[in-house]
Amino acid sequence: MAELRWRKSTRSSQTSCVEAAVLPEVTLVRDSKAPAAGHFAVSAVRWRSFLSRVKAGRFDR
C-alpha cells in the first residue's frame, strides 16, 4: 500500500485534533496527538454522509 496522506481537520483546535486519510473505499480517522494509538475505518459512503451533516450544521451546539 502506498504511504497514507493524513489531512488535519480545518476545525481542529489545540486540544481536539482529528486527521483523516481518504482512500477510494474507506476513510481512516485518527487522533493527531496520538497517531501511534491507531485509527478506525469508515466506509466512503458513511464518511460522505457524515461530512454532509457536519457541513449542514447537524452537530453544532
C-alpha angles and dihedrals in degrees: 000000000000119000111281119245107221116199123197118226114254087224094056118119133198091274102032111051125166128178129191133197109201116209128174096263104020143022119222118212128195143163106261092210090059108027093158090060089077137243141253128234127230124188116252091245094053092044092054090047091051092049093049090052092048091050090049090055096246092142099040116122 
